[in-house]
C-alpha cells in the first residue's frame, strides 16, 4: 500500500498512477504529500469510495488528475471488450469453458441453462457466429 511512510521515501519528482484498486493508495496521505510538494503529481482512476466523495481531500490537492474509473475507455477498447465477451459466450454455448473463469462462478450449470434456453440438446446442434 502507498501510505504516508511510502510517500515520504519517494523522490520529489515522483508521480503516482493508480488504475488498479482504490485501497492501494492512502488518499489522505497522498493529498498531504501533494500539498506539501513531497511528490510531483498523481493520476487516479480508482478511489477507495466510488464515486469520489465531495469532501475528499483529493479534490483540493494540487498536481492531481482524477478520472471517473473510465480511463480505460476508447472506441478500440470497447470493441475489443465486446469481441471477447461474444467469444466467451460462443465458447460456453459450444461446450467449452470461458477463457478466464471467475472463481466460484456457476460453470457447467450455465451451459445446461443456455442449452435449455436455446433448445440445444447437445453441443453439435448449433453453430454460433458473432462476426460476418
C-alpha positions in Angstrom: 0.0 0.0 0.0 1.2 3.5 -0.8 0.8 5.2 2.6 2.4 8.3 4.3 5.6 6.4 5.0 5.9 5.2 1.4 5.3 8.8 0.2 8.0 10.2 2.5 10.6 7.9 0.9 9.8 8.9 -2.7 11.8 11.4 -4.7 10.2 14.8 -5.1 9.8 14.3 -8.8 7.8 11.0 -8.3 4.4 10.6 -9.9 1.8 8.2 -8.5 -0.5 6.5 -11.1 -3.3 4.2 -9.8 -5.7 2.4 -12.2 -5.9 -0.8 -10.2 -7.7 -0.6 -6.8 -8.5 2.5 -4.8 -7.4 1.0 -1.5 -3.9 0.7 -2.7 -3.3 4.4 -2.1 -3.9 6.2 1.2 -5.9 9.1 -0.2 -5.5 11.5 2.7 -1.7 10.8 2.8 -1.5 11.4 -0.9 -3.4 14.7 -0.7 -1.0 15.8 2.1 2.1 14.8 0.1 0.9 16.7 -3.0 0.0 19.8 -0.9 3.4 19.7 0.8 5.3 19.2 -2.6 6.8 15.9 -1.4 5.9 14.3 -4.7 5.4 15.9 -8.1 2.0 14.7 -9.0 -0.6 11.9 -9.2 -3.2 10.5 -11.5 -6.0 8.3 -10.1 -8.7 6.4 -12.0 -9.9 4.5 -8.9 -10.8 5.5 -5.4 -11.4 3.9 -2.0 -15.1 5.1 -2.3 -16.6 5.5 -5.8 -17.8 8.0 -6.7 -15.2 10.1 -5.0 -16.9 11.9 -2.1 -17.4 15.7 -2.5 -15.4 16.3 0.8 -12.5 14.1 -0.2 -9.1 15.8 0.4 -8.1 14.7 -3.1 -10.5 17.3 -4.6 -8.3 20.2 -3.4 -4.9 18.6 -4.0 -2.6 20.2 -6.5 -1.0 18.4 -9.4 -3.6 15.7 -9.4 -5.6 14.2 -12.3 -8.8 12.4 -11.3 -10.8 10.3 -13.8 -14.2 8.6 -13.0 -12.9 5.0 -13.3 -13.2 5.3 -17.1 -9.6 6.0 -18.2 -9.5 2.6 -20.0 -12.2 3.7 -22.4 -11.6 4.1 -26.1 -13.6 3.0 -29.2 -11.0 0.3 -29.8 -11.1 -0.9 -26.1 -14.9 -1.1 -26.1 -14.9 -3.0 -29.4 -12.3 -5.5 -28.1 -14.3 -5.9 -24.8 -17.4 -6.8 -26.8 -15.5 -9.2 -29.0 -14.1 -11.0 -26.0 -17.5 -11.2 -24.3 -19.1 -12.6 -27.5 -16.2 -15.1 -27.9 -16.7 -16.4 -24.4 -20.4 -16.7 -24.9 -19.7 -18.8 -28.0 -17.2 -20.9 -26.1 -19.7 -21.7 -23.4 -22.6 -22.4 -25.8 -20.3 -24.9 -27.7 -19.3 -26.8 -24.6 -16.0 -25.1 -23.8 -15.3 -23.2 -20.6 -14.7 -19.4 -20.6 -11.2 -18.2 -21.2 -10.9 -16.6 -17.7 -13.5 -18.2 -15.4 -14.4 -16.3 -12.3 -13.7 -18.3 -9.2 -17.0 -19.6 -7.7 -18.9 -19.0 -11.0 -21.6 -21.4 -11.9 -19.6 -23.2 -14.5 -21.3 -26.2 -16.3 -24.7 -25.4 -14.9 -24.7 -22.2 -17.0 -24.1 -24.4 -20.1 -27.1 -26.5 -19.2 -29.2 -23.4 -18.8 -28.0 -21.9 -22.1 -28.8 -25.1 -23.9 -32.3 -25.2 -22.4 -32.9 -21.6 -23.4 -31.7 -22.1 -26.9 -33.2 -25.5 -27.4 -30.0 -27.3 -27.9 -29.8 -31.0 -26.8 -26.1 -31.3 -27.4 -23.1 -29.1 -28.4 -23.2 -30.2 -32.1 -26.8 -29.0 -32.7 -26.0 -25.3 -33.1 -23.5 -23.2 -35.0 -22.9 -19.8 -33.5 -21.3 -16.9 -35.4 -20.8 -13.5 -34.0 -18.9 -11.9 -36.9 -19.6 -11.5 -40.5 
